[in-house]
Each structure stands twice: as C-alpha cells, then as structure tokens.
Amino acid sequence: MESFGARLHRAVSERGPLCVGIDPHPGLLARWGLADDVEGLSRFSRTVVDALGDRVAVVKPQSAFFERFGSQGLAVLESTIRQLRERGSLVLLDVKRGDIGSTVRAYASAYLDPSSSMYVDAITASPFLGVGSLAPMFELAAEHGGGVFVLALTSNPEGASVQRARTADGRSVAQLVIDEVSQLNAGAQPLGSIGLVVGATVGETGCDLSAVNGPLLAPGLGAQGGTAADLRIVFGPALPSVLPSYSREVLGAGPDPAALRAAADRAVADCRTALAMS
C-alpha cells in the first residue's frame, strides 16, 4: 500500500501546501447564522466539505467539537470524514491521543484501521507518555498507509514548561521527540509518514528539524496570530517539509462557498510564497 508520506507529497504538489481545520466552535457557528446544535454542526460541516473537499490537500477536523454533541456529533464526524475522502482530500483527524499498551492499540484501531467507521488518513498524537508508547499507532499506520503527527512544540504558553525542559543528556524534550521521529522516517522516500506538530507562533525553537524527513504541521496561522512569513523563523532549513494549517482565517469567510474557496486560494498563495523563500 502507498505510504501516507507519498500520498501527502502528491496531494500537496497537486493542490498546494495547505491544511484547513474544521473547528466548529460555538462562536463560529453563530457567525455563520447556525444554531449550536447537531443540525448546525451538520450544515457547517457539509458546507466546508462541498466548498473545499475537492480543492484542499488536507482537511483537519477537530474531533472535540464533534464529540461535545455525543453520539450524534460523532455520526456527523463519520459522515464528514467519508465525504472528504470521496472528494479526494486527505483527512487528518485532530484527536491528540496518547496512552500505553492495549489502550493506545485501541486508539490506533479506531482511527487507522480501514475497517473502522472513523478511519482517516492520519491523526495527531501526544508523545508525553514517551514516544515509544505510540508504537502501536506507528505500526498500524505503516500497515495501512496511514500517518501520525506527533506533538513536539505547541503554541500554547503552558507547553513550553514541558517541551523546552531539558533531559538528562541536555536535549530539550521537544528535541528528544524530534530525534525519535526522525529515526522512524529514516530512508523514506519521498517523505516519511510520521510527522511533527510545531506551532507557527513558537518563534525561535532552538531545535534541529533538519533530519525529520517527515511532514511538519504548522497550526496557528491566520486568526491565531501566525503569518506565512513566520514559518521561515520557526522552521529555517526544514521549511520545504512544512504543511501550513489554517482554520478560522479560512472558515471565517463562510458560509458562502465561493468566499470559502477564495479564502483557501489566498492561503495557498501566501503559503507558496513563504515556502518558496527556502
């Protein structure tokens, strides 16, 4: 089966370097004139799928905004995932799962096994029980051509106290995560399938990302304060591997589908310019 890294490389080449998040929080639903209920969630998601599903390389639903409506919200999420895949977008589910043993294997089965109704192309995962604890996710992803994006340097201010802390050998925790993911991607062509999440607003990282050989998801662009030009500061020589991620900056243009498409096109153009700076 073709690897996620290869499929992502092709999707970005064909559609441009952009990931759009689907984050239907109450304020955004209200801005679209939708009720904060399952029907509003469903209408919001269908509009985004119809406007962007055949246009954007990667779409990233945030699972929490669907989970808050219980089983009905999860049904909308399942439908959204299916529709996005039918339209050719890669689906990255933002779930940030992390655990050990049989529990992390169950998470892997839920999202990375094609027999699951929640099956997606890739998921986000938390490594702070140890990168090795995520091995069942990596293994199932490799078996079925999926991907995993591991948190490394997040943009929330609380993250720095953990991620920039020093380990016994002097490396930061973030660098330790980066180095272990780099080993998993060694030798992969054209791109490894285990990515990292590095916020676009973290500034100078003090980390070496040059050997990752996998995709670098950069959330926090647009309404969250990051600009495409900031990517050069954060990623430096690793810039060609960056997958910029926008949410509110694009979704805020809705609910008009043409406006959503125009916003996505502007984001792609900005990101092409920033990534070409390498």
Rosetta blueprint (number, residue, H / E / L):
1 M L
2 E L
3 S L
4 F H
5 G H
6 A H
7 R H
8 L H
9 H H
10 R H
11 A H
12 V H
13 S H
14 E H
15 R H
16 G L
17 P L
18 L L
19 C E
20 V E
21 G E
22 I E
23 D L
24 P L
25 H L
26 P H
27 G H
28 L H
29 L H
30 A H
31 R H
32 W L
33 G L
34 L L
35 A L
36 D L
37 D L
38 V H
39 E H
40 G H
41 L H
42 S H
43 R H
44 F H
45 S H
46 R H
47 T H
48 V H
49 V H
50 D H
51 A H
52 L H
53 G L
54 D L
55 R L
56 V L
57 A L
58 V E
59 V E
60 K E
61 P E
62 Q E
63 S L
64 A H
65 F H
66 F H
67 E H
68 R L
69 F L
70 G H
71 S H
72 Q H
73 G H
74 L H
75 A H
76 V H
77 L H
78 E H
79 S H
80 T H
81 I H
82 R H
83 Q H
84 L H
85 R H
86 E H
87 R L
88 G L
89 S L
90 L E
91 V E
92 L E
93 L E
94 D E
95 V E
96 K E
97 R E
98 G L
99 D L
100 I L
101 G H
102 S H
103 T H
104 V H
105 R H
106 A H
107 Y H
108 A H
109 S H
110 A H
111 Y H
112 L H
113 D L
114 P L
115 S L
116 S L
117 S L
118 M L
119 Y L
120 V L
121 D L
122 A E
123 I E
124 T E
125 A E
126 S L
127 P L
128 F L
129 L L
130 G L
131 V H
132 G H
133 S H
134 L H
135 A H
136 P H
137 M H
138 F H
139 E H
140 L H
141 A H
142 A H
143 E H
144 H H
145 G L
146 G L
147 G E
148 V E
149 F E
150 V E
151 L E
152 A E
153 L E
154 T L
155 S L
156 N L
157 P H
158 E H
159 G H
160 A H
161 S H
162 V H
163 Q H
164 R L
165 A L
166 R E
167 T L
168 A L
169 D L
170 G L
171 R L
172 S E
173 V H
174 A H
175 Q H
176 L H
177 V H
178 I H
179 D H
180 E H
181 V H
182 S H
183 Q H
184 L H
185 N H
186 A L
187 G L
188 A L
189 Q L
190 P L
191 L L
192 G L
193 S L
194 I E
195 G E
196 L E
197 V E
198 V E
199 G L
200 A L
201 T L
202 V L
203 G L
204 E L
205 T L
206 G L
207 C L
208 D L
209 L L
210 S L
211 A L
212 V L
213 N L
214 G L
215 P L
216 L E
217 L E
218 A E
219 P E
220 G E
221 L E
222 G H
223 A H
224 Q H
225 G L
226 G E
227 T L
228 A L
229 A L
230 D H
231 L H
232 R H
233 I H
234 V H
235 F H
236 G H
237 P H
238 A H
239 L H
240 P H
241 S H
242 V E
243 L E
244 P E
245 S E
246 Y E
247 S L
248 R H
249 E H
250 V H
251 L H
252 G L
253 A L
254 G L
255 P L
256 D L
257 P H
258 A H
259 A H
260 L H
261 R H
262 A H
263 A H
264 A H
265 D H
266 R H
267 A H
268 V H
269 A H
270 D H
271 C H
272 R H
273 T H
274 A H
275 L H
276 A H
277 M L
278 S L
